[in-house]
Amino acid sequence: MTAEISESSVRCPIHGVELIYIPKPIAEDIVVCPECGAGGSYEEVVENRRGLIIRFIPQRALKELLKQVGSANSLIASNTSAASTV
Ligand SMILES: [Zn+2]
């Protein structure tokens, strides 16, 4: 198991799904909604319960990110047919 995904206890306000923890894709650990990319800094969102940003990660970048951290999110793969305007 190389995937480091673990679920935090914070849920997306839009989808109600638990945010996924991603260790340091940028300068800090983040949590994101696997559906829409809402999220923010792990410290802010999970520990301080604030600072959740809608569209924190753009949809396209989100898929790449989830692919990188692991393929556990098969629900993402089934969503790739969704039309997205650039
Ligand atoms: Zn969401």
PDB file of the backbone (N, CA, C, O) and the ligand in Angstrom, with CONECT records:
HET     ZN  A 101       1
ATOM      1  N   MET A   1       0.835  -1.204   0.000  1.00  0.00           N
ATOM      2  CA  MET A   1       0.000   0.000   0.000  1.00  0.00           C
ATOM      3  C   MET A   1       0.869   1.252   0.000  1.00  0.00           C
ATOM      4  O   MET A   1       1.541   1.565   0.982  1.00  0.00           O
ATOM      5  N   THR A   2       0.837   1.951  -1.114  1.00  0.00           N
ATOM      6  CA  THR A   2       1.596   3.198  -1.147  1.00  0.00           C
ATOM      7  C   THR A   2       0.686   4.398  -0.977  1.00  0.00           C
ATOM      8  O   THR A   2       1.129   5.486  -0.610  1.00  0.00           O
ATOM      9  N   ALA A   3      -0.585   4.185  -1.248  1.00  0.00           N
ATOM     10  CA  ALA A   3      -1.529   5.294  -1.143  1.00  0.00           C
ATOM     11  C   ALA A   3      -1.634   5.767   0.301  1.00  0.00           C
ATOM     12  O   ALA A   3      -1.717   4.974   1.239  1.00  0.00           O
ATOM     13  N   GLU A   4      -1.626   7.059   0.438  1.00  0.00           N
ATOM     14  CA  GLU A   4      -1.643   7.611   1.789  1.00  0.00           C
ATOM     15  C   GLU A   4      -2.963   8.293   2.097  1.00  0.00           C
ATOM     16  O   GLU A   4      -3.055   9.122   3.002  1.00  0.00           O
ATOM     17  N   ILE A   5      -3.966   7.938   1.344  1.00  0.00           N
ATOM     18  CA  ILE A   5      -5.258   8.572   1.556  1.00  0.00           C
ATOM     19  C   ILE A   5      -5.888   8.067   2.844  1.00  0.00           C
ATOM     20  O   ILE A   5      -5.984   6.862   3.078  1.00  0.00           O
ATOM     21  N   SER A   6      -6.300   8.978   3.643  1.00  0.00           N
ATOM     22  CA  SER A   6      -7.099   8.604   4.803  1.00  0.00           C
ATOM     23  C   SER A   6      -8.172   9.662   4.962  1.00  0.00           C
ATOM     24  O   SER A   6      -7.956  10.837   4.664  1.00  0.00           O
ATOM     25  N   GLU A   7      -9.280   9.252   5.416  1.00  0.00           N
ATOM     26  CA  GLU A   7     -10.382  10.188   5.486  1.00  0.00           C
ATOM     27  C   GLU A   7     -10.317  11.032   6.748  1.00  0.00           C
ATOM     28  O   GLU A   7     -10.054  10.543   7.846  1.00  0.00           O
ATOM     29  N   SER A   8     -10.560  12.288   6.550  1.00  0.00           N
ATOM     30  CA  SER A   8     -10.641  13.175   7.694  1.00  0.00           C
ATOM     31  C   SER A   8     -12.076  13.148   8.178  1.00  0.00           C
ATOM     32  O   SER A   8     -12.920  12.458   7.605  1.00  0.00           O
ATOM     33  N   SER A   9     -12.348  13.885   9.213  1.00  0.00           N
ATOM     34  CA  SER A   9     -13.702  13.864   9.747  1.00  0.00           C
ATOM     35  C   SER A   9     -14.509  15.073   9.288  1.00  0.00           C
ATOM     36  O   SER A   9     -15.598  15.330   9.800  1.00  0.00           O
ATOM     37  N   VAL A  10     -13.973  15.810   8.327  1.00  0.00           N
ATOM     38  CA  VAL A  10     -14.682  16.974   7.822  1.00  0.00           C
ATOM     39  C   VAL A  10     -15.363  16.604   6.512  1.00  0.00           C
ATOM     40  O   VAL A  10     -14.789  15.909   5.674  1.00  0.00           O
ATOM     41  N   ARG A  11     -16.592  17.077   6.346  1.00  0.00           N
ATOM     42  CA  ARG A  11     -17.339  16.741   5.145  1.00  0.00           C
ATOM     43  C   ARG A  11     -17.513  17.947   4.244  1.00  0.00           C
ATOM     44  O   ARG A  11     -17.526  19.092   4.695  1.00  0.00           O
ATOM     45  N   CYS A  12     -17.646  17.659   2.956  1.00  0.00           N
ATOM     46  CA  CYS A  12     -17.908  18.716   1.990  1.00  0.00           C
ATOM     47  C   CYS A  12     -19.303  19.286   2.253  1.00  0.00           C
ATOM     48  O   CYS A  12     -20.262  18.525   2.381  1.00  0.00           O
ATOM     49  N   PRO A  13     -19.429  20.596   2.335  1.00  0.00           N
ATOM     50  CA  PRO A  13     -20.730  21.219   2.603  1.00  0.00           C
ATOM     51  C   PRO A  13     -21.701  21.027   1.443  1.00  0.00           C
ATOM     52  O   PRO A  13     -22.912  21.170   1.612  1.00  0.00           O
ATOM     53  N   ILE A  14     -21.174  20.707   0.281  1.00  0.00           N
ATOM     54  CA  ILE A  14     -22.030  20.532  -0.897  1.00  0.00           C
ATOM     55  C   ILE A  14     -22.443  19.082  -1.063  1.00  0.00           C
ATOM     56  O   ILE A  14     -23.618  18.787  -1.281  1.00  0.00           O
ATOM     57  N   HIS A  15     -21.486  18.182  -0.962  1.00  0.00           N
ATOM     58  CA  HIS A  15     -21.752  16.780  -1.248  1.00  0.00           C
ATOM     59  C   HIS A  15     -21.947  15.919  -0.014  1.00  0.00           C
ATOM     60  O   HIS A  15     -22.507  14.826  -0.087  1.00  0.00           O
ATOM     61  N   GLY A  16     -21.485  16.414   1.106  1.00  0.00           N
ATOM     62  CA  GLY A  16     -21.621  15.630   2.325  1.00  0.00           C
ATOM     63  C   GLY A  16     -20.693  14.438   2.385  1.00  0.00           C
ATOM     64  O   GLY A  16     -20.833  13.579   3.256  1.00  0.00           O
ATOM     65  N   VAL A  17     -19.746  14.378   1.465  1.00  0.00           N
ATOM     66  CA  VAL A  17     -18.768  13.287   1.516  1.00  0.00           C
ATOM     67  C   VAL A  17     -17.554  13.751   2.311  1.00  0.00           C
ATOM     68  O   VAL A  17     -17.249  14.942   2.381  1.00  0.00           O
ATOM     69  N   GLU A  18     -16.885  12.798   2.896  1.00  0.00           N
ATOM     70  CA  GLU A  18     -15.729  13.164   3.702  1.00  0.00           C
ATOM     71  C   GLU A  18     -14.584  13.642   2.826  1.00  0.00           C
ATOM     72  O   GLU A  18     -14.321  13.093   1.756  1.00  0.00           O
ATOM     73  N   LEU A  19     -13.922  14.661   3.300  1.00  0.00           N
ATOM     74  CA  LEU A  19     -12.784  15.196   2.575  1.00  0.00           C
ATOM     75  C   LEU A  19     -11.615  14.220   2.654  1.00  0.00           C
ATOM     76  O   LEU A  19     -11.424  13.532   3.656  1.00  0.00           O
ATOM     77  N   ILE A  20     -10.853  14.178   1.595  1.00  0.00           N
ATOM     78  CA  ILE A  20      -9.704  13.278   1.529  1.00  0.00           C
ATOM     79  C   ILE A  20      -8.437  14.027   1.897  1.00  0.00           C
ATOM     80  O   ILE A  20      -8.191  15.149   1.454  1.00  0.00           O
ATOM     81  N   TYR A  21      -7.665  13.381   2.702  1.00  0.00           N
ATOM     82  CA  TYR A  21      -6.394  13.962   3.127  1.00  0.00           C
ATOM     83  C   TYR A  21      -5.316  13.673   2.091  1.00  0.00           C
ATOM     84  O   TYR A  21      -5.101  12.525   1.702  1.00  0.00           O
ATOM     85  N   ILE A  22      -4.652  14.720   1.655  1.00  0.00           N
ATOM     86  CA  ILE A  22      -3.554  14.547   0.716  1.00  0.00           C
ATOM     87  C   ILE A  22      -2.309  15.217   1.290  1.00  0.00           C
ATOM     88  O   ILE A  22      -2.276  16.434   1.476  1.00  0.00           O
ATOM     89  N   PRO A  23      -1.290  14.412   1.566  1.00  0.00           N
ATOM     90  CA  PRO A  23      -0.086  14.964   2.170  1.00  0.00           C
ATOM     91  C   PRO A  23       0.755  15.769   1.194  1.00  0.00           C
ATOM     92  O   PRO A  23       1.266  15.239   0.208  1.00  0.00           O
ATOM     93  N   LYS A  24       0.887  17.030   1.476  1.00  0.00           N
ATOM     94  CA  LYS A  24       1.788  17.922   0.782  1.00  0.00           C
ATOM     95  C   LYS A  24       1.809  17.872  -0.746  1.00  0.00           C
ATOM     96  O   LYS A  24       2.860  17.610  -1.332  1.00  0.00           O
ATOM     97  N   PRO A  25       0.686  18.115  -1.396  1.00  0.00           N
ATOM     98  CA  PRO A  25       0.730  18.275  -2.852  1.00  0.00           C
ATOM     99  C   PRO A  25       1.313  19.640  -3.178  1.00  0.00           C
ATOM    100  O   PRO A  25       1.863  19.852  -4.259  1.00  0.00           O
ATOM    101  N   ILE A  26       1.190  20.552  -2.244  1.00  0.00           N
ATOM    102  CA  ILE A  26       1.798  21.876  -2.362  1.00  0.00           C
ATOM    103  C   ILE A  26       2.720  22.068  -1.178  1.00  0.00           C
ATOM    104  O   ILE A  26       3.446  21.143  -0.815  1.00  0.00           O
ATOM    105  N   ALA A  27       2.714  23.197  -0.584  1.00  0.00           N
ATOM    106  CA  ALA A  27       3.634  23.444   0.529  1.00  0.00           C
ATOM    107  C   ALA A  27       3.146  22.828   1.825  1.00  0.00           C
ATOM    108  O   ALA A  27       3.903  22.687   2.785  1.00  0.00           O
ATOM    109  N   GLU A  28       1.877  22.463   1.841  1.00  0.00           N
ATOM    110  CA  GLU A  28       1.321  21.945   3.090  1.00  0.00           C
ATOM    111  C   GLU A  28       0.336  20.825   2.819  1.00  0.00           C
ATOM    112  O   GLU A  28      -0.096  20.626   1.684  1.00  0.00           O
ATOM    113  N   ASP A  29      -0.013  20.104   3.854  1.00  0.00           N
ATOM    114  CA  ASP A  29      -1.020  19.059   3.735  1.00  0.00           C
ATOM    115  C   ASP A  29      -2.370  19.701   3.474  1.00  0.00           C
ATOM    116  O   ASP A  29      -2.684  20.759   4.018  1.00  0.00           O
ATOM    117  N   ILE A  30      -3.165  19.049   2.634  1.00  0.00           N
ATOM    118  CA  ILE A  30      -4.484  19.596   2.357  1.00  0.00           C
ATOM    119  C   ILE A  30      -5.551  18.516   2.505  1.00  0.00           C
ATOM    120  O   ILE A  30      -5.243  17.327   2.576  1.00  0.00           O
ATOM    121  N   VAL A  31      -6.785  18.942   2.550  1.00  0.00           N
ATOM    122  CA  VAL A  31      -7.916  18.031   2.449  1.00  0.00           C
ATOM    123  C   VAL A  31      -8.814  18.551   1.338  1.00  0.00           C
ATOM    124  O   VAL A  31      -9.018  19.758   1.213  1.00  0.00           O
ATOM    125  N   VAL A  32      -9.355  17.634   0.526  1.00  0.00           N
ATOM    126  CA  VAL A  32     -10.236  18.053  -0.555  1.00  0.00           C
ATOM    127  C   VAL A  32     -11.425  17.115  -0.687  1.00  0.00           C
ATOM    128  O   VAL A  32     -11.355  15.940  -0.330  1.00  0.00           O
ATOM    129  N   CYS A  33     -12.510  17.659  -1.206  1.00  0.00           N
ATOM    130  CA  CYS A  33     -13.656  16.842  -1.562  1.00  0.00           C
ATOM    131  C   CYS A  33     -13.326  16.145  -2.875  1.00  0.00           C
ATOM    132  O   CYS A  33     -12.957  16.809  -3.843  1.00  0.00           O
ATOM    133  N   PRO A  34     -13.451  14.817  -2.929  1.00  0.00           N
ATOM    134  CA  PRO A  34     -13.122  14.090  -4.153  1.00  0.00           C
ATOM    135  C   PRO A  34     -14.102  14.364  -5.280  1.00  0.00           C
ATOM    136  O   PRO A  34     -13.834  14.027  -6.433  1.00  0.00           O
ATOM    137  N   GLU A  35     -15.226  14.970  -4.958  1.00  0.00           N
ATOM    138  CA  GLU A  35     -16.244  15.259  -5.958  1.00  0.00           C
ATOM    139  C   GLU A  35     -16.024  16.608  -6.623  1.00  0.00           C
ATOM    140  O   GLU A  35     -16.091  16.714  -7.848  1.00  0.00           O
ATOM    141  N   CYS A  36     -15.765  17.624  -5.838  1.00  0.00           N
ATOM    142  CA  CYS A  36     -15.734  18.977  -6.387  1.00  0.00           C
ATOM    143  C   CYS A  36     -14.451  19.740  -6.113  1.00  0.00           C
ATOM    144  O   CYS A  36     -14.253  20.821  -6.668  1.00  0.00           O
ATOM    145  N   GLY A  37     -13.587  19.215  -5.283  1.00  0.00           N
ATOM    146  CA  GLY A  37     -12.332  19.915  -5.041  1.00  0.00           C
ATOM    147  C   GLY A  37     -12.407  20.990  -3.973  1.00  0.00           C
ATOM    148  O   GLY A  37     -11.455  21.742  -3.767  1.00  0.00           O
ATOM    149  N   ALA A  38     -13.542  21.056  -3.298  1.00  0.00           N
ATOM    150  CA  ALA A  38     -13.614  21.981  -2.173  1.00  0.00           C
ATOM    151  C   ALA A  38     -12.652  21.489  -1.089  1.00  0.00           C
ATOM    152  O   ALA A  38     -12.507  20.283  -0.885  1.00  0.00           O
ATOM    153  N   GLY A  39     -12.010  22.404  -0.413  1.00  0.00           N
ATOM    154  CA  GLY A  39     -11.090  21.959   0.609  1.00  0.00           C
ATOM    155  C   GLY A  39     -10.223  23.085   1.094  1.00  0.00           C
ATOM    156  O   GLY A  39     -10.609  24.253   1.049  1.00  0.00           O
ATOM    157  N   GLY A  40      -9.058  22.728   1.556  1.00  0.00           N
ATOM    158  CA  GLY A  40      -8.160  23.745   2.063  1.00  0.00           C
ATOM    159  C   GLY A  40      -7.024  23.104   2.825  1.00  0.00           C
ATOM    160  O   GLY A  40      -6.808  21.894   2.757  1.00  0.00           O
ATOM    161  N   SER A  41      -6.313  23.923   3.539  1.00  0.00           N
ATOM    162  CA  SER A  41      -5.218  23.453   4.353  1.00  0.00           C
ATOM    163  C   SER A  41      -5.732  22.502   5.436  1.00  0.00           C
ATOM    164  O   SER A  41      -6.730  22.787   6.098  1.00  0.00           O
ATOM    165  N   TYR A  42      -5.054  21.388   5.608  1.00  0.00           N
ATOM    166  CA  TYR A  42      -5.468  20.417   6.612  1.00  0.00           C
ATOM    167  C   TYR A  42      -5.566  21.065   7.990  1.00  0.00           C
ATOM    168  O   TYR A  42      -6.518  20.850   8.739  1.00  0.00           O
ATOM    169  N   GLU A  43      -4.576  21.843   8.287  1.00  0.00           N
ATOM    170  CA  GLU A  43      -4.530  22.488   9.592  1.00  0.00           C
ATOM    171  C   GLU A  43      -5.737  23.396   9.807  1.00  0.00           C
ATOM    172  O   GLU A  43      -6.373  23.369  10.861  1.00  0.00           O
ATOM    173  N   GLU A  44      -6.037  24.191   8.799  1.00  0.00           N
ATOM    174  CA  GLU A  44      -7.160  25.115   8.920  1.00  0.00           C
ATOM    175  C   GLU A  44      -8.501  24.393   8.968  1.00  0.00           C
ATOM    176  O   GLU A  44      -9.321  24.614   9.859  1.00  0.00           O
ATOM    177  N   VAL A  45      -8.694  23.528   7.987  1.00  0.00           N
ATOM    178  CA  VAL A  45     -10.005  22.912   7.818  1.00  0.00           C
ATOM    179  C   VAL A  45     -10.307  21.856   8.875  1.00  0.00           C
ATOM    180  O   VAL A  45     -11.403  21.831   9.435  1.00  0.00           O
ATOM    181  N   VAL A  46      -9.352  20.995   9.144  1.00  0.00           N
ATOM    182  CA  VAL A  46      -9.606  19.893  10.061  1.00  0.00           C
ATOM    183  C   VAL A  46      -9.346  20.281  11.505  1.00  0.00           C
ATOM    184  O   VAL A  46     -10.152  19.999  12.392  1.00  0.00           O
ATOM    185  N   GLU A  47      -8.229  20.922  11.728  1.00  0.00           N
ATOM    186  CA  GLU A  47      -7.892  21.231  13.114  1.00  0.00           C
ATOM    187  C   GLU A  47      -8.587  22.485  13.620  1.00  0.00           C
ATOM    188  O   GLU A  47      -8.988  22.558  14.781  1.00  0.00           O
ATOM    189  N   ASN A  48      -8.728  23.464  12.744  1.00  0.00           N
ATOM    190  CA  ASN A  48      -9.354  24.709  13.179  1.00  0.00           C
ATOM    191  C   ASN A  48     -10.811  24.840  12.761  1.00  0.00           C
ATOM    192  O   ASN A  48     -11.521  25.755  13.178  1.00  0.00           O
ATOM    193  N   ARG A  49     -11.245  23.876  11.904  1.00  0.00           N
ATOM    194  CA  ARG A  49     -12.642  23.879  11.458  1.00  0.00           C
ATOM    195  C   ARG A  49     -13.042  25.192  10.783  1.00  0.00           C
ATOM    196  O   ARG A  49     -14.100  25.752  11.067  1.00  0.00           O
ATOM    197  N   ARG A  50     -12.214  25.654   9.921  1.00  0.00           N
ATOM    198  CA  ARG A  50     -12.534  26.861   9.168  1.00  0.00           C
ATOM    199  C   ARG A  50     -11.657  26.875   7.935  1.00  0.00           C
ATOM    200  O   ARG A  50     -10.809  26.002   7.748  1.00  0.00           O
ATOM    201  N   GLY A  51     -11.866  27.863   7.106  1.00  0.00           N
ATOM    202  CA  GLY A  51     -10.984  28.035   5.957  1.00  0.00           C
ATOM    203  C   GLY A  51     -11.247  27.070   4.826  1.00  0.00           C
ATOM    204  O   GLY A  51     -10.399  26.893   3.951  1.00  0.00           O
ATOM    205  N   LEU A  52     -12.428  26.432   4.827  1.00  0.00           N
ATOM    206  CA  LEU A  52     -12.749  25.567   3.709  1.00  0.00           C
ATOM    207  C   LEU A  52     -13.119  26.413   2.500  1.00  0.00           C
ATOM    208  O   LEU A  52     -13.973  27.297   2.576  1.00  0.00           O
ATOM    209  N   ILE A  53     -12.463  26.125   1.391  1.00  0.00           N
ATOM    210  CA  ILE A  53     -12.638  26.930   0.191  1.00  0.00           C
ATOM    211  C   ILE A  53     -13.349  26.113  -0.893  1.00  0.00           C
ATOM    212  O   ILE A  53     -12.903  25.029  -1.271  1.00  0.00           O
ATOM    213  N   ILE A  54     -14.455  26.658  -1.374  1.00  0.00           N
ATOM    214  CA  ILE A  54     -15.150  25.993  -2.478  1.00  0.00           C
ATOM    215  C   ILE A  54     -14.282  26.131  -3.730  1.00  0.00           C
ATOM    216  O   ILE A  54     -13.751  27.204  -4.014  1.00  0.00           O
ATOM    217  N   ARG A  55     -14.148  25.040  -4.466  1.00  0.00           N
ATOM    218  CA  ARG A  55     -13.258  25.009  -5.632  1.00  0.00           C
ATOM    219  C   ARG A  55     -11.816  25.315  -5.262  1.00  0.00           C
ATOM    220  O   ARG A  55     -11.107  26.023  -5.977  1.00  0.00           O
ATOM    221  N   PHE A  56     -11.413  24.782  -4.164  1.00  0.00           N
ATOM    222  CA  PHE A  56     -10.022  24.924  -3.721  1.00  0.00           C
ATOM    223  C   PHE A  56      -9.092  24.332  -4.777  1.00  0.00           C
ATOM    224  O   PHE A  56      -8.066  24.921  -5.116  1.00  0.00           O
ATOM    225  N   ILE A  57      -9.461  23.169  -5.287  1.00  0.00           N
ATOM    226  CA  ILE A  57      -8.718  22.530  -6.370  1.00  0.00           C
ATOM    227  C   ILE A  57      -9.626  22.479  -7.600  1.00  0.00           C
ATOM    228  O   ILE A  57     -10.738  21.958  -7.517  1.00  0.00           O
ATOM    229  N   PRO A  58      -9.174  23.009  -8.735  1.00  0.00           N
ATOM    230  CA  PRO A  58      -9.978  22.930  -9.952  1.00  0.00           C
ATOM    231  C   PRO A  58     -10.220  21.474 -10.344  1.00  0.00           C
ATOM    232  O   PRO A  58      -9.366  20.611 -10.142  1.00  0.00           O
ATOM    233  N   GLN A  59     -11.381  21.225 -10.899  1.00  0.00           N
ATOM    234  CA  GLN A  59     -11.804  19.868 -11.239  1.00  0.00           C
ATOM    235  C   GLN A  59     -10.725  19.046 -11.953  1.00  0.00           C
ATOM    236  O   GLN A  59     -10.479  17.894 -11.595  1.00  0.00           O
ATOM    237  N   ARG A  60     -10.095  19.633 -12.945  1.00  0.00           N
ATOM    238  CA  ARG A  60      -9.097  18.889 -13.719  1.00  0.00           C
ATOM    239  C   ARG A  60      -7.870  18.556 -12.889  1.00  0.00           C
ATOM    240  O   ARG A  60      -7.362  17.435 -12.931  1.00  0.00           O
ATOM    241  N   ALA A  61      -7.413  19.517 -12.151  1.00  0.00           N
ATOM    242  CA  ALA A  61      -6.241  19.304 -11.293  1.00  0.00           C
ATOM    243  C   ALA A  61      -6.555  18.287 -10.209  1.00  0.00           C
ATOM    244  O   ALA A  61      -5.698  17.509  -9.790  1.00  0.00           O
ATOM    245  N   LEU A  62      -7.800  18.313  -9.770  1.00  0.00           N
ATOM    246  CA  LEU A  62      -8.235  17.393  -8.727  1.00  0.00           C
ATOM    247  C   LEU A  62      -8.083  15.945  -9.173  1.00  0.00           C
ATOM    248  O   LEU A  62      -7.600  15.100  -8.419  1.00  0.00           O
ATOM    249  N   LYS A  63      -8.493  15.671 -10.388  1.00  0.00           N
ATOM    250  CA  LYS A  63      -8.388  14.302 -10.901  1.00  0.00           C
ATOM    251  C   LYS A  63      -6.937  13.851 -10.984  1.00  0.00           C
ATOM    252  O   LYS A  63      -6.608  12.717 -10.634  1.00  0.00           O
ATOM    253  N   GLU A  64      -6.086  14.733 -11.444  1.00  0.00           N
ATOM    254  CA  GLU A  64      -4.664  14.417 -11.520  1.00  0.00           C
ATOM    255  C   GLU A  64      -4.108  14.127 -10.133  1.00  0.00           C
ATOM    256  O   GLU A  64      -3.336  13.192  -9.924  1.00  0.00           O
ATOM    257  N   LEU A  65      -4.525  14.954  -9.212  1.00  0.00           N
ATOM    258  CA  LEU A  65      -4.053  14.840  -7.836  1.00  0.00           C
ATOM    259  C   LEU A  65      -4.463  13.501  -7.232  1.00  0.00           C
ATOM    260  O   LEU A  65      -3.664  12.817  -6.592  1.00  0.00           O
ATOM    261  N   LEU A  66      -5.706  13.151  -7.447  1.00  0.00           N
ATOM    262  CA  LEU A  66      -6.215  11.901  -6.889  1.00  0.00           C
ATOM    263  C   LEU A  66      -5.552  10.708  -7.554  1.00  0.00           C
ATOM    264  O   LEU A  66      -5.330   9.673  -6.925  1.00  0.00           O
ATOM    265  N   LYS A  67      -5.237  10.867  -8.839  1.00  0.00           N
ATOM    266  CA  LYS A  67      -4.544   9.804  -9.547  1.00  0.00           C
ATOM    267  C   LYS A  67      -3.162   9.601  -8.952  1.00  0.00           C
ATOM    268  O   LYS A  67      -2.686   8.475  -8.811  1.00  0.00           O
ATOM    269  N   GLN A  68      -2.544  10.688  -8.613  1.00  0.00           N
ATOM    270  CA  GLN A  68      -1.190  10.624  -8.064  1.00  0.00           C
ATOM    271  C   GLN A  68      -1.152   9.966  -6.692  1.00  0.00           C
ATOM    272  O   GLN A  68      -0.253   9.179  -6.399  1.00  0.00           O
ATOM    273  N   VAL A  69      -2.108  10.285  -5.873  1.00  0.00           N
ATOM    274  CA  VAL A  69      -2.063   9.739  -4.522  1.00  0.00           C
ATOM    275  C   VAL A  69      -2.582   8.320  -4.428  1.00  0.00           C
ATOM    276  O   VAL A  69      -2.353   7.640  -3.428  1.00  0.00           O
ATOM    277  N   GLY A  70      -3.271   7.870  -5.444  1.00  0.00           N
ATOM    278  CA  GLY A  70      -3.740   6.500  -5.396  1.00  0.00           C
ATOM    279  C   GLY A  70      -4.973   6.295  -6.229  1.00  0.00           C
ATOM    280  O   GLY A  70      -5.663   7.254  -6.574  1.00  0.00           O
ATOM    281  N   SER A  71      -5.257   5.065  -6.554  1.00  0.00           N
ATOM    282  CA  SER A  71      -6.405   4.778  -7.397  1.00  0.00           C
ATOM    283  C   SER A  71      -7.587   4.287  -6.583  1.00  0.00           C
ATOM    284  O   SER A  71      -8.512   3.680  -7.122  1.00  0.00           O
ATOM    285  N   ALA A  72      -7.554   4.546  -5.308  1.00  0.00           N
ATOM    286  CA  ALA A  72      -8.619   4.090  -4.428  1.00  0.00           C
ATOM    287  C   ALA A  72      -9.949   4.754  -4.747  1.00  0.00           C
ATOM    288  O   ALA A  72     -11.019   4.262  -4.388  1.00  0.00           O
ATOM    289  N   ASN A  73      -9.848   5.894  -5.437  1.00  0.00           N
ATOM    290  CA  ASN A  73     -11.068   6.646  -5.703  1.00  0.00           C
ATOM    291  C   ASN A  73     -11.678   6.283  -7.044  1.00  0.00           C
ATOM    292  O   ASN A  73     -11.662   7.084  -7.978  1.00  0.00           O
ATOM    293  N   SER A  74     -12.204   5.102  -7.137  1.00  0.00           N
ATOM    294  CA  SER A  74     -12.734   4.641  -8.417  1.00  0.00           C
ATOM    295  C   SER A  74     -13.928   5.458  -8.861  1.00  0.00           C
ATOM    296  O   SER A  74     -14.259   5.489 -10.047  1.00  0.00           O
ATOM    297  N   LEU A  75     -14.574   6.116  -7.921  1.00  0.00           N
ATOM    298  CA  LEU A  75     -15.731   6.926  -8.282  1.00  0.00           C
ATOM    299  C   LEU A  75     -15.319   8.105  -9.164  1.00  0.00           C
ATOM    300  O   LEU A  75     -16.112   8.595  -9.967  1.00  0.00           O
ATOM    301  N   ILE A  76     -14.095   8.547  -9.009  1.00  0.00           N
ATOM    302  CA  ILE A  76     -13.597   9.637  -9.826  1.00  0.00           C
ATOM    303  C   ILE A  76     -13.497   9.187 -11.279  1.00  0.00           C
ATOM    304  O   ILE A  76     -13.881   9.922 -12.189  1.00  0.00           O
ATOM    305  N   ALA A  77     -12.990   8.001 -11.491  1.00  0.00           N
ATOM    306  CA  ALA A  77     -12.800   7.476 -12.836  1.00  0.00           C
ATOM    307  C   ALA A  77     -14.119   7.402 -13.586  1.00  0.00           C
ATOM    308  O   ALA A  77     -14.168   7.637 -14.793  1.00  0.00           O
ATOM    309  N   SER A  78     -15.171   7.080 -12.879  1.00  0.00           N
ATOM    310  CA  SER A  78     -16.459   6.958 -13.529  1.00  0.00           C
ATOM    311  C   SER A  78     -17.067   8.310 -13.839  1.00  0.00           C
ATOM    312  O   SER A  78     -18.115   8.401 -14.479  1.00  0.00           O
ATOM    313  N   ASN A  79     -16.417   9.338 -13.391  1.00  0.00           N
ATOM    314  CA  ASN A  79     -16.936  10.685 -13.606  1.00  0.00           C
ATOM    315  C   ASN A  79     -16.254  11.404 -14.757  1.00  0.00           C
ATOM    316  O   ASN A  79     -16.615  12.535 -15.082  1.00  0.00           O
ATOM    317  N   THR A  80     -15.286  10.771 -15.367  1.00  0.00           N
ATOM    318  CA  THR A  80     -14.475  11.454 -16.371  1.00  0.00           C
ATOM    319  C   THR A  80     -15.273  11.813 -17.610  1.00  0.00           C
ATOM    320  O   THR A  80     -14.850  12.664 -18.392  1.00  0.00           O
ATOM    321  N   SER A  81     -16.419  11.177 -17.801  1.00  0.00           N
ATOM    322  CA  SER A  81     -17.204  11.474 -18.988  1.00  0.00           C
ATOM    323  C   SER A  81     -18.015  12.756 -18.837  1.00  0.00           C
ATOM    324  O   SER A  81     -18.584  13.256 -19.807  1.00  0.00           O
ATOM    325  N   ALA A  82     -18.064  13.277 -17.637  1.00  0.00           N
ATOM    326  CA  ALA A  82     -18.784  14.504 -17.400  1.00  0.00           C
ATOM    327  C   ALA A  82     -18.193  15.643 -18.237  1.00  0.00           C
ATOM    328  O   ALA A  82     -16.986  15.885 -18.224  1.00  0.00           O
ATOM    329  N   ALA A  83     -19.057  16.319 -18.948  1.00  0.00           N
ATOM    330  CA  ALA A  83     -18.581  17.400 -19.802  1.00  0.00           C
ATOM    331  C   ALA A  83     -18.043  18.545 -18.959  1.00  0.00           C
ATOM    332  O   ALA A  83     -18.653  18.965 -17.976  1.00  0.00           O
ATOM    333  N   SER A  84     -16.893  19.032 -19.371  1.00  0.00           N
ATOM    334  CA  SER A  84     -16.349  20.183 -18.674  1.00  0.00           C
ATOM    335  C   SER A  84     -15.859  21.204 -19.681  1.00  0.00           C
ATOM    336  O   SER A  84     -15.101  20.884 -20.596  1.00  0.00           O
ATOM    337  N   THR A  85     -16.290  22.398 -19.503  1.00  0.00           N
ATOM    338  CA  THR A  85     -15.843  23.464 -20.398  1.00  0.00           C
ATOM    339  C   THR A  85     -14.529  24.016 -19.894  1.00  0.00           C
ATOM    340  O   THR A  85     -14.296  24.132 -18.691  1.00  0.00           O
ATOM    341  N   VAL A  86     -13.687  24.349 -20.836  1.00  0.00           N
ATOM    342  CA  VAL A  86     -12.359  24.815 -20.443  1.00  0.00           C
ATOM    343  C   VAL A  86     -12.350  26.324 -20.287  1.00  0.00           C
ATOM    344  O   VAL A  86     -11.316  26.905 -19.959  1.00  0.00           O
TER     345      VAL A  86
HETATM  346 ZN    ZN A 101     -17.878  18.488  -2.763  1.00  0.00          ZN2+
END
